Structures are given as structure tokens and as C-alpha cells.
Amino acid sequence: MFYKMTKTLYIDCFSGISGDMTIGALIDIGGNVEILKKELKKLHIEEEYEINWRKTIKNGITCTKFDVDLKNDNKKSSEYNHRTYRNIIKIIDKSELNSEVKNIAFKLFEKIGIAEGNIHGMNLEDVHFHEVGAIDSIIDIVGTAILIDQLKIDKIKSSSIPVGGGSIDIDHGHYPVPAPATLQILKNIPLKQSQLQTELTTPTGAAIISTLVDEFSPLPSMKTMAIGYGAGTKDFCNQPNVLRLILGE
């Protein structure tokens, strides 16, 4: 009798998770950048941004850094950098992306939108996105959906999530880490204490975890096929600021 092997992606969040770290790690593990670029063009907003990726080293680990850069004409445009949930969903819905990619992206934005709406006392459709409504976060979320679909993953597992500590300045003021939206999104998700006094997990990273992960566990028993590292922006003294992905069956 023939048994189909289950293709499992394990997300090792020992330094937290963000959207750009996720895309970098998915590229590093074998995601096709040319397919990513081609699919992102289906959003019809390519005049607003450029994507860049490069190999870098974080505390001795070679990893992929992914960045979204606004084109010069759009850097100061509030129209491009602040969009509502309704606006973002319309962009995705009108695109030629396949239905699976759209569904993943819809779920991710809905997760963040509901959290923001609960915190600010607003209806989902009227939630005014700030950092998450910016072009870079739209690309991070839709790009993650594209690469997850491309890699044909059957199951996603994850470690517990370190959120960091200290405080952070956001659009609404000075807040403790985790930021209110991040903590709201991570309800019922196993968190892990960290000694680092900085934000380790962003709302986008939290949405990726809470929406896509099927099971939280230590590293599962599986045959490792590929390993990828996605670089974060910050540098830490005693640990690499990277997201590790392990693909196996």
C-alpha cells in the first residue's frame, strides 16, 4: 500500500517572528523569488514599492534578509501607508492571485483587523491600519501566502512564541511589549519568556503563527529536507535575530 508522506514545516521562533523574517526564511528554505515577484504583481500596486533580498550574517549564521522599499514618490504618502481593512481586502480580492493565496491572506488580515478592532472599539470593516496597512506589511502577508502555497506544505508546527519585553513606541503612544494587538492576536497561543528587552514578535508575525500553525510542539520527529533562516532587522549580542524554518516529512 502506498502512503503519502506529510510535508511538514516547523517554525522555530527562538528570536520571535515578523513578516519580513518569515519571507526571508521561506526564500532561504527554497521559495522561488521569481515566482514571488510575478505573483505579487497581480496586486497591481508594484508602482509603490520595490522588493530586495540578500544574504547576510547574524551572529555567525548565514540567512536571508528581505526588505520592501517604498518608491520615492510614495514615501510620504498617507494614502499608501495607511489603508483600511476594507481597502486591503478589495486589493487582494480584485487581484489575479489564486484562491488559496487569497484565502490565506484574507485570514491573516482578518486576524489582525479583529484584534485592532477589539482594542480600539471599531467594526472590522472600518479598522484603520497603520503599520499593518503600509505597503511593506501588505507585501509581507501576501508574499507569505504565495510562498506557503508554492512550497505545497501539508502541515505547519511551531515552537512557543517569545514576545520580548520592555516598551515600544507605536502610533497610539508608548506601550509595553508585547504591543496590545500582538498580545490580542496571540490569545490561546503558548508564549515563551525572553530576557531580551525589545519587541521580538510583531502583529504580522503573530497573525502568521495564530492563523497558519496546526500544532505547537518541540521539534517533531521527521526527516529534514531543508533548513532556512530569515533575518530580522535588529542585532542582539548573545543570539542571532533570525527565524528558523525546518522543512521535513
Buried (B, 14 or more C-beta within 10 A) or exposed (E): EEEEEEBBBBBBBBBBBBBBBBBBBBBBBBBBBEEBEEBBEBBEBBEBBEBEBEEBEBBEBEBBBBBBEBBEEBEEEEEBBBBBBBBBBEBBEEBEBEEEBBBBBBBBBBBBBBBBBBBEEBEBEEBBBBBBBBBBBBBBBBBBBBBBBBBEBEBBBBBBBBBBBEEBEBEEEEBEBBBBBBBBBBEEBEEBEBEBEBBBBBBBBBBBBBBBBEEBEEEEEBEEBEBBBBBBEBEBEEBBBBBBBBBBE
